[in-house]
Each structure stands twice: as structure tokens, then as C-alpha cells.
Amino acid sequence: MINLNIIDLVVLVLYIIFIVWWGLKNSKSSDSDAYFLAGRDLKWPMVGLSLFAASISSSTLMGNSGEGFINGIAVFNYNWISILVMVFFAIFFLPFYIKSGIFTMPEFLERRFDVRSRTYFSFITIVGNIFLDASATLYAGALIINMIFPGADMMLIIIGMAVVAGSYTIIGGLSSVINTEVIQAFILIIGSTLLAFFAMDSIGGWDAFYTQFQDGVWLKLTRSMDDPTVPWLGMWVGIPILGFYFWGNNQVMVQRVLSAKSIDHGRKGVLLVGFLYLFTLFIFIFPGVIARGINLFGVENLPHEIISGSELKSKYGINTDQVYPRLINKVLPVGLIGIILSAMISALTSALSATLNSVSTLFTMDFYSKFDKNASSEKKVKVGKITAVVTLIIAILWAPYIGKFDSLIAYYQEIMSYLAPPVVATFFLGLFWRRSNAIGAFSGLMSGLFIAMIIMSAKYLFGIHIGLHFLLLAPIILVLSILVNVAVSLSTAPPSEEKVNGNTWTKALWIEETAALKNVVWYKNFRVQALLLVLACFAMYALFF
């Protein structure tokens, strides 16, 4: 239970009121461009900060600290590898997305291939946004509130949070979402930094922390092949696939890039979030590791060696999703608890509002617009608002079932490792291989889905032990999808020039950009910034190798 002082409660309530007011104040819903893409005029700081806030949900905060408690800093591999993915995405894919003027990621697949690929990808994205993103966010937020008010009904808490986040999102569209996310990004960074500072102080400072956890693999990023979180091979061949799907294909994330006023602003916004992600090790994951060293759950003789989350739950009664809120209660003084809880509510509302806007955009542009080809801009906005309401209702109903999984991070990452590879394969072949055609793309997507369904059915319906970590299954699904795409494309007619030109990368584009950057001062050159970010990534990896 989190003991709230009246000061903390006032801070929390005032913050919620302010966020709702600020979101409504900055709403734009006059037309579809304004409602779904904030008028396409955002500068890079807003793009970057909104990306950061949208990517950090309550489940991220609780999941990262929970994984830190279970397995040390291994979960940071997802973050630093994803930063490399962001750089690749910003250099190669982002220009095509922005120049095409698309509203959704599936729309790009239709331009390169056909409507079948667009419809399939849009459908699974909507399903994923509802059942993996929105529901998990509501469940995580409910756990937090339940620790503040233990007697409160979980379903009522979930409904209340949905109403708060939905109030400004549904009315104001992406402009409301992004303007609140900028505020929420600052609250997240400040709040999480404060918690990390007090947590480190509670264990006796860095020297005491390092002394306690230097043995074993607690502070090591490179793990053995049998590591339950990140086997070393999975780090290199599995995480990049999930990372690219999240940052390069996920509508929730890319929608913010599409709202940038130019390619350069979009690129620099992505690089900004990359630099911010370097610090997530210290402010999100370290506190979870520290929690293992200060007997947070009051369990005597808790083994120092790493054991699974399910074993911690069954043998010691420890729910690792409670690490973050329990740490708040244990190490923070009165007055600061309200700020940290505001950070967690920030994570909740930003992630949920981002998801709602994403689903409403996908359904309206990829499905409704096909049904009603003459729909006015105002009617599309109305349909988008109705879609967001329906999404909230479904997410509310599904959220309580997420508690059946070992941890929030495990829930999200494992499911995505089965669904993401075929999509990533299709986008890569579409951009870098001119011969890939519509039939090949759709065949690759369907074969990947079929394989994913077999794996999930075997594991969850029949209890069959697969024997491979999901990070090692992801590249297998990716390669099989590529092989099907290539085989079918080569055995059928090549795509038309209309489908290929303007939708595939060529060396001439690189040469053209190089020439354009000659007169740009070095610190404003996105390639220099990207190089610095890559070097920082590998420096971080070397530090905790």
C-alpha cells in the first residue's frame, strides 16, 4: 500500500486536472489532417518528446523495474539495440513515409504492394493496439491506483483512468495528445530521476550498489544462451526485429513522425528520443535492481541468484509488477510521492491516449475511408472519435485478464515476437528489393501469421514446450516470411513501375542527400548526430558488457 500524504494527493489531483485542461486547450479537430496528424507542422523537440512519452507507458515503468528485480539490467538490451534501430529507421525509412503524405503505416504497404497487405497489417495493428497496448496500460495503471486505495474495485479504477485519458484524446485528436505528451515527458524524466536518486541513496550509494551486485550477471548486458530474459544471440538477431516493428512500423510511434513539418525535423525528433533512451537504464531499470538489494517485499532469505518471475510469485509470493510502486512508498519522502505518482499517471495517460489516436486513425483511414470513399473530412473526424470510444470499451473489458501473465514486459514482448517478423520482412523487402510484388508480400505476411499461430497454439493452448526463446523464434519467422515472399515474387509477374518508383530506396537518394548536407554545419547535420548516438550506444554496451 502507498501511504499518500495530503500534499501528495493534492499534487496528484492538480496534475490530472491540469493535463485534461491542457489537452482540451490544445485540441485540433477541424479536419482530418488536424485531428489525426496535428496539422503536420511539428518541430523536432515536440516530435522527440512526444515519441518518448508515448513509448513509456505505466507497464514500461513497472515492467522494466520488475525485470530489473528479476534479472538485473538485461532488459536494457531492448532499449540500446532499439536506439540503433531508430538511427537506421531515421536514415532510410522515415523520408519515404513523410514524403508520401500517408496517414498510416498500412497505407504505405498499399502504395508499394496492394490493398490486401494494407488491410491485413491495419487489422493486426488495431488488435495489437487494443489488446497489447491499451489494455496493458490500463491494467498497469490500475495496479498503481489499487496500491494507493487498496479497497477500490479494479474495474472501477480501470474505467476511471480510461475516462481521464479519453476525455481530451477523443475530443482533441493528435494535437491534444502531443501537447500533453510534451508535458508528460518532462514529468516522467524528472519523477523517474528523483526515484532513482533516492533508491540509490537507500542502498548506500553507487559503491554499495556495485559491491552488492558486481558478482554474477546482475550488471551485465551480455547473457548466456539459456538466460530467460535476453540470451546473447537473441539480443543481436531478435531484438532488432521487435525494435524495428515498434519504431518503424507501429502506428502509435510513427504517427508522431508523420506529423513532423519536414524530413529533417522528423529525423532529429527520432534521434532526440534515442539520446533520451540511453538514460532509461539509470532511471527505469536500476531502481528495480536496487529493490532486490533492500528487501522491498520483506521476504527473508530471498536468494541472491537470479530466479524466474513465476518462481518468485509461486515460492515467495512476490509480484514483480509491484516493485515500482512499492519502491515509491519505501524510499521517497512526503511531497515527492505525489510527483512520482504524477509521472506514473503521465506514463499511463500518454501511452493510452497515443494508442486511442492510433486506432481511430487506422480504422478511419484504412477501413472506413474504403467503405465511404466520398466521406468529408468532418465525417472522418466523427468516425475517428466513435472508434476511440469503442476501443476504450474493449480495452477496459480485456485489461483484467492481463494479470494472468508472469510480467507486463513478458506479455508484450513475447506476443510481438510472433506477430512482428512477417511485417518487418515485408517492409524491408518492399523498400530495398524492387522485384518484391503484391502477391509475394501478401503470401509472406500470411505464411508468417500461420507460423505464429502454430507456435502460440502449441504453447498456450496445448502446453507444448517449444524449447527456443521467443527472441530466437522471431528471426526464424522473419527468414521464412522472406523466403516465401522472394519465391512467390520471382514466380509471378514483376511489380509495375508505378508501385516501385518513389517507394523503394536507391543509391542515388543517398548521393542526393550527401550533396544537400555539404553546406550544413556539423552539429546540425543529422548524420553526425546519428553517428554520435551510435557511438554512445556502443560505449554504454562496453561499460556493462
HELIX and SHEET records of a PDB file:
HELIX    1   1 ILE A    6  LYS A   25  1                                  20    
HELIX    2   2 SER A   32  LEU A   37  1                                   6    
HELIX    3   3 ALA A   38  ARG A   40  5                                   3    
HELIX    4   4 TRP A   44  SER A   55  1                                  12    
HELIX    5   5 SER A   58  ASN A   71  1                                  14    
HELIX    6   6 GLY A   72  VAL A   75  5                                   4    
HELIX    7   7 PHE A   76  PHE A   88  1                                  13    
HELIX    8   8 PHE A   89  PHE A   93  3                                   5    
HELIX    9   9 LEU A   94  SER A  100  1                                   7    
HELIX   10  10 MET A  105  ARG A  112  1                                   8    
HELIX   11  11 VAL A  115  GLY A  128  1                                  14    
HELIX   12  12 ASN A  129  ALA A  134  3                                   6    
HELIX   13  13 SER A  135  ILE A  148  1                                  14    
HELIX   14  14 MET A  154  SER A  202  1                                  49    
HELIX   15  15 TRP A  206  PHE A  213  1                                   8    
HELIX   16  16 TRP A  232  VAL A  237  1                                   6    
HELIX   17  17 ILE A  239  PHE A  244  1                                   6    
HELIX   18  18 TYR A  245  ASN A  249  3                                   5    
HELIX   19  19 GLN A  251  LEU A  258  1                                   8    
HELIX   20  20 ILE A  263  TYR A  277  1                                  15    
HELIX   21  21 THR A  280  THR A  280  1                                   1    
HELIX   22  22 LEU A  281  ILE A  285  3                                   5    
HELIX   23  23 PHE A  286  GLY A  293  1                                   8    
HELIX   24  24 GLY A  309  TYR A  316  1                                   8    
HELIX   25  25 THR A  320  GLN A  322  5                                   3    
HELIX   26  26 VAL A  323  VAL A  331  1                                   9    
HELIX   27  27 LEU A  336  PHE A  363  1                                  28    
HELIX   28  28 THR A  364  TYR A  368  3                                   5    
HELIX   29  29 SER A  369  PHE A  371  1                                   3    
HELIX   30  30 SER A  377  TRP A  398  1                                  22    
HELIX   31  31 ALA A  399  LYS A  404  5                                   6    
HELIX   32  32 LEU A  408  PHE A  432  1                                  25    
HELIX   33  33 ALA A  438  MET A  456  1                                  19    
HELIX   34  34 SER A  457  LEU A  461  3                                   5    
HELIX   35  35 PHE A  470  LEU A  490  1                                  21    
HELIX   36  36 GLU A  497  VAL A  500  1                                   4    
HELIX   37  37 LYS A  507  ALA A  516  1                                  10    
HELIX   38  38 TRP A  522  LYS A  524  5                                   3    
HELIX   39  39 PHE A  526  LEU A  543  1                                  18    
END                                                                             
